Amino acid sequence: MIMNLKLFLKYPLPFFCTVALFLGCGEQDPGKANSEAFYPIDFCIVTGNDFDDDSGMIPYTHVHEGVTIKFCCKPCLPKFNKDPKKYLVILEEEIEALKQENLSGS
C-alpha cells in the first residue's frame, strides 16, 4: 500500500488520466436527447406529433444504423423497430423536401 502511495505521489498524472478516462468513457444513454442538438424535422416520424413544449411528452432520441432519429416519446421506439424502413422513408422524404426548399429559397 505504501509502495502504491509513493508511486502515486511520484507520478500523479497517469493516475488522474486513468480516472478521467474511465469517467469520460461512461456509456451515455442513447435515449437522452440533447435539447441543443439539431434535428432536421419538427415532428415524430412514427406518430406525426409535433415536437413542442406543450405536448407534455418527453422526446426520445435513438440511433439506428448510424442515423439519429427523434421520436415524440420512448414508446415509439418499438413501433419503429417493427418496420424501420417504413419510417426511414418518411425521414428521407422530409429531409429531401427541406433540401429542395433551401435550394429554391437561395
Residue, then its C-alpha position, 0 to 999 in steps of 0.5 A: m500500500i505504501m509502495n502504491l502511495k509513493l508511486f502515486l505521489k511520484y507520478p500523479l498524472p497517469f493516475f488522474c488520466t486513468v480516472a478521467l478516462f474511465l469517467g469520460c468513457g461512461e456509456q451515455d444513454p442513447g435515449k437522452a436527447n440533447s435539447e441543443a442538438f439539431y434535428p432536421i424535422d419538427f415532428c415524430i416520424v412514427t406518430g406525426n406529433d409535433f415536437d413542442d413544449d406543450s405536448g407534455m411528452i418527453p422526446y426520445t432520441h435513438v440511433h439506428e444504423g448510424v442515423t439519429i432519429k427523434f421520436c415524440c416519446k420512448p414508446c415509439l421506439p418499438k413501433f419503429n423497430k417493427d418496420p424501420k424502413k417504413y419510417l426511414v422513408i418518411l425521414e428521407e422524404e422530409i429531409e429531401a423536401l427541406k433540401q429542395e426548399n433551401l435550394s429554391g429559397s437561395 
